[in-house]
Amino acid sequence: MALRLIRPTETILVDRLVCTIFGDPGTGKTTLANTAENCVTIDFDRGSHRARNRKDVLAVDSWHDVLEIMAGKHLAGYKTVHVDTVGKALDFLGAYLIGQDSKNGAGGGVLSRQGWGKLGSHFSAWLSSLRLLGLDVVLVAHAKDDKKGDVPVARLDVPGGSNAEVMKNSDVAGYLTIGTNGQRIFDCTPTETHTGKAPTGWKAWNVPDTSTEPLFLAKLLADAKRIFSLTAEGSAQAANVVEEWRADLALVDTAAGVNALLPDLAALATVVKAQVKALVVARAKALGLTFDKAANVYVGPTAPPSDPSPA
């Protein structure tokens, strides 16, 4: 595939995501994951049989099986890969890395510092490979109780310091729990009691029964892509505005010319005003202008006094 440079003024279409679902046992994580579009499960935990809406499953016993999947055409025709669970996947990957190089291990099957570093980079590279295949990725993880001060916080139950690595690679991450009324709730907004990662404007979602909403997660991810694409489009439009101002200011060479632009500067949207104001100030400085606060305009440099001495 040819390398393409995307300028700040160009929009980016978001068409694939990594979504992480974590929660306590029995909350329906695997069931929710299987409501993604055209989903296949890579089953590290051998727990797919517990899902009421089980889809196609690739059962693996080691990371060598994962490499075989990636080298073959096992994922062809699918839209989503469901990794169940990401904690066990990282265990398999860690064992593989130790087998590849003894320096990655610290003895007893435990990763060394070097091994932990490679674990994160290999895991990120694997997710990138899945996305390059045009696939959404849904990572399922168990939750564990942690503490932020004295407040209990639910986080991903993954090996070592991999929590940060998984969250970094996730576009969306949410905590799945069951409310007092038995309603399952998927909340991607980080709170005092759980971590999360949500698109702008998302709320806590009530998860319906799969018999009424068999593509519930597919719809959520489609909404997330729409929001991310709109955000990227807004950033591109803002960058275009800044570049237009930069070009216009390059043609201005007098205080009157700069002052004529000040009303337009005041009318700019907040998202670009600070950047454009910096360009105006820099152009005025380059022209030797100073800002008269009383008159609220730029004035030209003061001419040096004429020599009063006789010729």
Residue pairs with C-beta under 8 A, 6 or more apart in sequence:
6 12
7 239
8 235
8 236
8 239
9 236
9 239
9 240
9 243
10 236
11 229
11 232
11 233
11 236
12 229
12 232
12 236
13 229
13 232
14 225
14 228
14 229
14 232
15 134
15 225
16 131
16 134
16 135
16 136
16 137
16 225
17 136
17 137
17 171
17 172
17 221
17 224
17 225
17 228
18 127
18 131
18 136
18 137
18 138
18 139
18 169
18 170
18 171
18 172
19 36
19 136
19 137
19 138
19 139
19 170
19 171
19 172
19 173
19 174
19 217
19 221
19 224
20 86
20 138
20 139
20 140
20 141
20 156
20 166
20 167
20 170
20 172
20 173
20 174
20 197
21 29
21 32
21 33
21 138
21 139
21 140
21 141
21 173
21 174
21 176
21 186
22 29
22 140
22 141
22 142
22 143
22 154
22 155
22 156
22 157
22 173
22 174
22 175
22 176
23 29
23 142
23 143
23 154
23 175
23 176
23 177
24 142
24 143
24 177
25 142
26 178
27 176
27 177
27 178
27 184
28 176
28 184
28 207
29 84
29 140
29 141
29 176
30 41
30 47
30 48
30 50
30 51
30 82
30 84
30 140
31 51
31 52
31 53
31 210
32 176
32 184
32 186
32 207
32 216
32 217
33 39
33 41
33 82
33 84
33 138
33 140
33 217
34 41
34 51
34 53
34 54
34 55
34 82
34 210
35 53
35 210
35 213
35 214
35 215
35 216
35 217
35 218
36 79
36 80
36 82
36 136
36 138
36 215
36 217
36 218
36 221
37 79
37 80
37 136
37 215
37 218
37 221
38 77
38 78
38 79
38 80
39 55
39 56
39 78
39 79
39 80
39 81
39 82
39 138
40 55
40 56
40 57
40 58
40 74
40 75
40 78
40 80
40 81
40 82
41 48
41 54
41 55
41 56
41 57
41 58
41 81
41 82
41 83
41 84
42 58
42 60
42 66
42 69
42 81
42 82
42 83
42 84
42 89
43 57
43 58
43 59
43 60
43 84
44 60
44 83
44 84
44 85
44 88
44 89
44 91
44 92
45 84
45 85
45 88
46 59
47 84
47 85
48 54
48 57
48 59
48 84
52 210
53 210
53 214
55 82
56 78
58 65
58 69
58 74
60 66
60 69
60 92
62 92
62 95
62 96
63 92
63 93
63 95
63 96
64 96
66 89
66 92
66 93
66 126
68 74
69 75
70 126
70 129
75 81
75 130
75 133
75 135
78 135
79 134
79 135
79 136
80 135
80 136
80 137
80 138
80 218
81 130
81 135
81 136
81 137
81 138
82 138
82 140
83 89
83 137
83 138
83 139
83 140
84 140
85 140
85 141
85 142
86 139
86 140
86 141
86 156
86 158
86 166
87 141
87 142
87 156
87 157
87 158
87 159
89 123
90 119
90 123
90 158
90 159
90 162
91 159
93 119
93 122
93 123
93 126
94 111
94 115
94 119
94 159
95 109
97 104
97 111
97 115
97 118
97 119
97 122
98 104
98 105
98 109
98 111
98 115
103 112
103 114
103 115
104 111
104 112
104 114
104 115
104 118
105 111
105 112
105 115
106 112
106 113
106 115
111 119
111 159
111 160
116 160
116 161
119 159
119 160
119 162
119 165
120 162
120 165
123 162
123 165
123 166
123 169
124 165
124 168
124 169
127 137
127 169
130 137
131 137
136 221
138 217
139 166
139 170
141 156
141 157
141 158
141 166
142 156
142 157
143 154
143 155
143 156
143 157
143 175
143 194
144 154
144 155
144 156
144 157
145 152
145 153
145 154
146 152
146 153
146 154
146 155
147 153
148 192
151 192
151 193
152 193
153 192
153 193
153 194
153 195
154 175
154 193
154 194
154 195
155 163
155 194
155 195
156 162
156 163
156 166
156 167
156 195
158 166
163 195
166 173
167 173
167 195
167 197
170 197
171 197
171 224
171 228
172 188
172 197
172 198
172 199
172 220
172 221
172 224
173 188
173 195
173 196
173 197
174 186
174 187
174 188
174 196
174 197
174 198
175 186
175 187
175 188
175 194
175 195
175 196
176 184
176 185
176 186
176 207
177 184
177 185
177 187
178 184
178 185
179 185
183 206
183 207
184 206
184 207
185 204
185 205
185 206
185 207
186 204
186 205
186 207
186 220
187 194
187 196
187 204
187 205
188 196
188 197
188 198
188 199
188 202
189 196
189 198
189 202
189 203
189 204
190 196
190 197
190 198
199 223
199 224
199 227
199 228
200 227
200 231
201 227
202 224
202 227
205 220
207 216
208 216
210 216
213 219
234 271
238 269
238 271
238 272
238 275
241 268
241 272
241 276
242 272
242 275
242 276
242 279
245 276
245 279
245 280
246 279
248 261
249 258
249 261
249 279
249 280
249 283
250 283
251 257
252 258
252 261
252 283
252 287
253 287
254 287
254 300
255 284
255 287
255 289
255 297
255 298
255 299
255 300
258 280
258 283
258 284
258 287
258 289
258 298
259 297
259 298
261 280
262 280
262 296
262 297
265 273
265 276
265 277
265 280
268 276
284 290
284 291
284 298
288 300
288 301
289 298
289 299
289 300
289 301
290 298
290 299
290 301
291 297
291 298
291 299
292 298
292 299
